[in-house]
Amino acid sequence: MTYPKLSARILKCVAALPLRDGMRVLEIGCGPGVAARAVARRIGNGFVLAIDRSQKAIDLAVRGSADEIAAGLLQFRTVSAENFTLVAGEAKFDLAFAMRVGALDGRHPEAGQKAITCLRSVLVPGGKLYVDTGDPWDVVRF
C-alpha cells in the first residue's frame, strides 16, 4: 500500500517514541490514523490500538488502514481517553501517546484528570504516556 506523506510534526513525534519490536502501543486521539499506521510499521510483530472520541475519525482511520488491520497489527475503537478501559482479556499497553489531545495537553484539566486515572489502569507497571508538547513529548510515568 502507498501511504500518504507524514507531516513533519508527526514524523518528529513518531521518531521520538522509544518503540521496539513486539510492543503494545495505545494512541489516544488518533484522528485519521496516520501516526498509528506509522507506529505499527515500526514495532514489527507488536500491536497498536488507536482510539478517538469521534466516530467520523475512526471511520477514516479504518478506511486507510486495511492492510494493518488485516495483518492484526492495528485496531481502532471509538472512545474518549477519559472513558477508555480494557475489554475482557485484553493485555495492558507498554506505552501510550497523544498528539494534540485537549484532555491531556492542559486545555481540559478536568477531563485530563479522568483520562490519567483511566490510562494508569491500562498501562503496564512502569508504562509511559507521551503527550505532544511540541518538544515533542512530555512523559508521564505510571
ABEGO torsion letter per residue (X at the ends): XBBBBBBAAAAAAAAABBBBBGBBBBBBGAEAGAAAAAAAAAAEABBBBBBBABAAAAAAAAAAAAAAAAAGABBBBBBBAAABBBBBGBBBBABBBBBGBAAAAGABAAAAAAAAAAAAAABBBGBBBBBBAGOABBBBBX
